[in-house]
Amino acid sequence: MTDPTIGHLRVNGATLHYEVRGHGPLLLLIPGGTGGAASLDGIADDLAAEYTVATYDPRGMSRSTLDDPEAEQRVAQHADDAFRILQLLSPGEPARVFGSSSGAITALHLLTAHPERVQRLVAHEPPIVEVLPDAAEHRALIARVQATFRTQGLMPAMAVFAAGLKKDGDTTEPKAEIKLPPQAAARAEQTMANLPYFVGRIVPSFMSYAPDIHRLEELSDRLVLACGQDSRGELPYRPAALLTERLGTELLHFPGGHTGLTTHPAEFGELLRKALRA
């Protein structure tokens, strides 16, 4: 593993922890969920052979601190954070960007708000459920998750959330256990520490976000929407699949499911490299 250069960037209402490794044109990796920059280590090192790879902890996660720990979170603010990192690390050239899950939502808003800063974007399973015809059902799911979190606590809320993400008709049979790389297993403690913030502040804000589809149509030549090949039929898969139909583009399939970059880092990184070159 390459030791990254670590920096801190003051932005409006927060201090961001970011890491840079490698040489070449800038590639910004925006994490989703609760993993922060560390969740991208498995692909960042390989990509650093071709790119200057920047990763960071989104505001409120891991080592990126909020001035006000109770501050409401907004997609536009998170996208502005990404913009500030691009301005810092690649002020004269547009950059390549990858985002996964909630990080892909951040990246989509970044593209529509600052298209001059994004040369190419690969957005992996952004859960933009507002584009779906049954969006009302998913709003109700988010409300149930929040109510459960307030009245019963974190793990019952996570159970409600996980059940809502499954594909229709999915059974409760346990899936075959996937052995995680050592680095991924070691991140479990930090992931758990980020969960309350993720469930309480990120999920309701990000999953109620509606992208500017007309603007994405105008910018579709630099946008690649992607999903996990094992995610078919699950809620995080459906918005990207529907949006590719709307934009007239092709859906790229990465190995694994929603967390494929963690479970299949080598294969994921190689396919991402090809997608960024195309």
C-alpha positions as CSV (number, residue, x, y, z in Angstrom):
1,M,0.0,0.0,0.0
2,T,1.2,3.5,-0.9
3,D,1.4,6.0,1.9
4,P,-0.7,8.9,0.9
5,T,0.0,12.6,1.5
6,I,-2.6,13.8,4.1
7,G,-4.1,17.2,4.1
8,H,-6.9,19.2,5.7
9,L,-9.2,21.7,4.0
10,R,-11.4,24.3,5.6
11,V,-14.8,24.5,4.0
12,N,-18.0,26.2,5.0
13,G,-19.0,24.6,8.3
14,A,-16.4,21.8,8.3
15,T,-12.8,20.7,8.1
16,L,-12.2,17.9,5.5
17,H,-9.6,15.2,5.8
18,Y,-8.2,14.3,2.4
19,E,-5.5,12.0,1.0
20,V,-3.5,12.2,-2.2
21,R,-1.3,9.5,-3.8
22,G,0.2,8.8,-7.3
23,H,1.1,11.0,-10.3
24,G,-0.8,12.0,-13.4
25,P,-4.1,13.7,-14.0
26,L,-6.4,14.1,-11.0
27,L,-8.9,11.4,-10.2
28,L,-11.3,12.2,-7.3
29,L,-12.9,9.2,-5.5
30,I,-16.0,10.1,-3.5
31,P,-16.9,7.4,-1.0
32,G,-20.4,6.4,0.0
33,G,-22.0,4.9,3.1
34,T,-20.0,5.0,6.3
35,G,-16.5,4.0,5.1
36,G,-14.9,7.4,4.3
37,A,-11.6,7.6,2.4
38,A,-10.3,4.3,3.9
39,S,-13.0,2.4,2.0
40,L,-11.3,3.4,-1.2
41,D,-7.8,2.2,-0.3
42,G,-8.3,-1.1,-2.1
43,I,-8.7,0.6,-5.5
44,A,-6.8,3.9,-4.9
45,D,-3.4,2.3,-4.7
46,D,-3.7,0.6,-8.1
47,L,-5.2,3.7,-9.8
48,A,-2.3,5.8,-8.4
49,A,0.0,4.2,-11.0
50,E,-1.9,6.2,-13.7
51,Y,-3.5,9.1,-11.8
52,T,-3.1,11.5,-8.9
53,V,-5.8,9.9,-6.8
54,A,-7.5,12.0,-4.2
55,T,-9.9,10.6,-1.6
56,Y,-11.5,12.2,1.4
57,D,-13.9,11.7,4.3
58,P,-17.2,13.4,3.6
59,R,-18.1,16.1,6.2
60,G,-19.2,14.6,9.5
61,M,-17.6,11.2,8.7
62,S,-14.5,9.7,10.3
63,R,-11.8,12.4,10.3
64,S,-13.8,15.2,8.6
65,T,-15.3,17.3,11.4
66,L,-18.4,19.5,11.5
67,D,-18.3,22.9,13.2
68,D,-21.8,22.1,14.3
69,P,-22.3,18.4,14.9
70,E,-26.1,18.8,14.6
71,A,-26.0,20.6,11.3
72,E,-28.4,19.5,8.6
73,Q,-26.7,17.8,5.7
74,R,-27.5,18.7,2.1
75,V,-26.3,17.2,-1.1
76,A,-25.4,20.6,-2.6
77,Q,-23.1,21.3,0.4
78,H,-21.4,17.9,0.0
79,A,-21.0,18.6,-3.7
80,D,-19.5,22.0,-3.0
81,D,-16.9,20.2,-0.7
82,A,-15.9,18.0,-3.6
83,F,-15.7,21.1,-5.8
84,R,-13.4,22.8,-3.3
85,I,-11.1,19.8,-3.3
86,L,-10.9,19.9,-7.1
87,Q,-10.2,23.6,-7.0
88,L,-7.3,22.9,-4.5
89,L,-5.7,19.9,-6.3
90,S,-6.5,20.6,-10.0
91,P,-7.2,24.3,-10.3
92,G,-6.5,24.5,-14.0
93,E,-7.8,21.3,-15.4
94,P,-11.1,19.3,-15.2
95,A,-10.7,16.1,-13.3
96,R,-12.1,12.6,-13.6
97,V,-14.5,11.7,-10.8
98,F,-15.8,8.4,-9.3
99,G,-18.6,8.2,-6.7
100,S,-20.3,5.3,-5.1
101,S,-23.8,5.2,-3.4
102,S,-24.3,8.5,-1.6
103,G,-21.0,9.6,-3.0
104,A,-22.4,9.0,-6.5
105,I,-25.3,11.4,-5.6
106,T,-22.7,14.0,-4.5
107,A,-20.9,13.4,-7.8
108,L,-24.0,13.8,-9.9
109,H,-24.7,17.2,-8.3
110,L,-21.1,18.2,-8.7
111,L,-21.4,17.4,-12.5
112,T,-24.6,19.5,-12.9
113,A,-23.4,22.4,-10.8
114,H,-19.8,22.5,-12.0
115,P,-19.5,20.7,-15.4
116,E,-16.4,22.7,-16.3
117,R,-14.6,20.8,-13.4
118,V,-15.5,17.3,-14.5
119,Q,-14.0,15.6,-17.5
120,R,-15.6,12.2,-16.9
121,L,-17.8,10.9,-14.1
122,V,-18.5,7.2,-13.2
123,A,-21.4,7.1,-10.8
124,H,-21.9,3.7,-9.1
125,E,-25.4,2.9,-7.8
126,P,-26.6,6.4,-6.8
127,P,-29.8,5.7,-4.8
128,I,-31.7,8.6,-6.4
129,V,-35.0,7.0,-5.7
130,E,-37.0,10.2,-6.6
131,V,-36.5,9.3,-10.3
132,L,-38.4,6.0,-9.8
133,P,-42.2,5.7,-10.6
134,D,-42.7,4.2,-7.1
135,A,-40.8,7.0,-5.4
136,A,-43.6,7.5,-2.8
137,E,-43.0,4.0,-1.5
138,H,-39.4,4.8,-0.9
139,R,-40.2,8.0,0.8
140,A,-42.3,6.0,3.2
141,L,-39.4,3.6,3.7
142,I,-37.1,6.5,4.7
143,A,-39.7,7.8,7.1
144,R,-40.0,4.3,8.7
145,V,-36.2,4.2,9.1
146,Q,-36.1,7.6,10.8
147,A,-39.0,6.7,13.1
148,T,-37.4,3.5,14.0
149,F,-34.1,5.2,14.7
150,R,-35.7,7.7,17.0
151,T,-37.9,5.2,18.9
152,Q,-35.9,2.0,18.9
153,G,-32.3,2.8,18.1
154,L,-29.7,2.2,15.4
155,M,-29.7,-1.5,14.8
156,P,-33.5,-1.9,14.4
157,A,-33.4,1.1,12.0
158,M,-30.7,-0.6,10.0
159,A,-32.8,-3.7,9.8
160,V,-35.7,-1.8,8.4
161,F,-33.4,0.0,5.9
162,A,-31.7,-3.3,4.8
163,A,-35.1,-4.9,4.3
164,G,-36.3,-2.0,2.1
165,L,-33.2,-2.3,-0.2
166,K,-33.8,-5.9,-1.1
167,K,-35.2,-6.9,-4.5
168,D,-38.8,-7.8,-4.7
169,G,-39.5,-11.3,-3.6
170,D,-36.0,-11.7,-2.1
171,T,-35.9,-14.4,0.5
172,T,-34.4,-14.1,3.9
173,E,-32.0,-17.0,3.2
174,P,-28.5,-16.1,4.2
175,K,-26.1,-15.5,1.3
176,A,-22.8,-17.2,1.0
177,E,-20.3,-15.4,3.3
178,I,-17.8,-13.1,1.4
179,K,-14.4,-13.0,2.9
180,L,-13.3,-9.3,3.0
181,P,-9.8,-8.2,2.5
182,P,-7.9,-7.5,5.8
183,Q,-8.0,-3.8,5.4
184,A,-11.8,-3.9,4.9
185,A,-12.3,-6.0,8.0
186,A,-10.1,-3.6,10.0
187,R,-12.4,-0.7,9.1
188,A,-15.4,-2.3,10.8
189,E,-15.0,-0.3,14.0
190,Q,-14.9,3.1,12.2
191,T,-17.8,2.0,10.0
192,M,-20.0,1.3,13.1
193,A,-19.0,4.7,14.6
194,N,-20.2,6.5,11.5
195,L,-23.5,4.6,11.3
196,P,-25.7,6.9,13.5
197,Y,-24.7,10.0,11.5
198,F,-25.3,8.1,8.2
199,V,-28.7,6.8,9.2
200,G,-29.8,10.0,10.9
201,R,-28.5,12.7,8.6
202,I,-27.2,11.3,5.3
203,V,-30.0,8.8,4.4
204,P,-33.0,11.1,4.7
205,S,-31.3,14.0,2.9
206,F,-29.6,12.1,0.1
207,M,-32.4,9.7,-0.7
208,S,-34.8,12.6,-1.0
209,Y,-32.6,14.3,-3.6
210,A,-34.0,14.7,-7.1
211,P,-31.3,15.3,-9.8
212,D,-31.7,17.7,-12.6
213,I,-32.3,15.1,-15.3
214,H,-32.5,17.7,-18.2
215,R,-29.0,18.9,-17.2
216,L,-27.7,15.3,-17.0
217,E,-29.1,14.8,-20.5
218,E,-27.0,17.7,-21.7
219,L,-23.9,16.3,-20.0
220,S,-24.5,12.6,-20.7
221,D,-21.4,12.4,-23.0
222,R,-19.2,12.6,-19.9
223,L,-21.4,10.5,-17.5
224,V,-21.1,6.7,-17.0
225,L,-23.8,5.2,-14.8
226,A,-22.9,1.9,-13.3
227,C,-24.2,-0.9,-11.0
228,G,-23.1,-4.1,-9.4
229,Q,-23.8,-7.2,-11.5
230,D,-25.1,-8.9,-8.3
231,S,-27.4,-5.9,-7.5
232,R,-30.0,-6.5,-10.2
233,G,-33.5,-5.9,-8.9
234,E,-32.3,-4.3,-5.6
235,L,-33.3,-0.7,-4.8
236,P,-29.8,0.9,-5.3
237,Y,-29.7,-0.7,-8.8
238,R,-32.9,0.6,-10.2
239,P,-32.4,4.4,-10.4
240,A,-29.2,4.1,-12.4
241,A,-30.8,1.5,-14.7
242,L,-33.8,3.7,-15.3
243,L,-31.7,6.8,-15.8
244,T,-29.6,5.2,-18.5
245,E,-32.8,4.5,-20.4
246,R,-33.8,8.1,-20.1
247,L,-30.4,9.4,-21.2
248,G,-30.0,6.9,-24.0
249,T,-26.7,5.5,-22.6
250,E,-25.5,2.1,-21.5
251,L,-25.3,0.8,-18.0
252,L,-21.9,-0.4,-16.9
253,H,-21.8,-3.5,-14.6
254,F,-19.1,-3.8,-12.0
255,P,-18.3,-7.1,-10.2
256,G,-20.1,-7.8,-6.9
257,G,-23.0,-5.9,-5.5
258,H,-23.5,-2.5,-3.9
259,T,-20.2,-2.8,-2.1
260,G,-18.3,-4.4,-5.0
261,L,-15.3,-2.0,-4.6
262,T,-14.8,-3.5,-1.1
263,T,-15.5,-7.2,-1.9
264,H,-13.8,-7.2,-5.4
265,P,-11.2,-4.4,-5.3
266,A,-8.8,-5.6,-8.0
267,E,-11.5,-6.4,-10.6
268,F,-13.4,-3.2,-9.7
269,G,-10.4,-1.0,-10.0
270,E,-9.4,-2.4,-13.4
271,L,-12.9,-1.9,-14.9
272,L,-13.0,1.6,-13.4
273,R,-9.7,2.4,-15.1
274,K,-11.1,1.3,-18.5
275,A,-14.3,3.3,-17.9
276,L,-12.3,6.5,-17.1
277,R,-10.2,6.1,-20.3
278,A,-13.2,5.6,-22.7
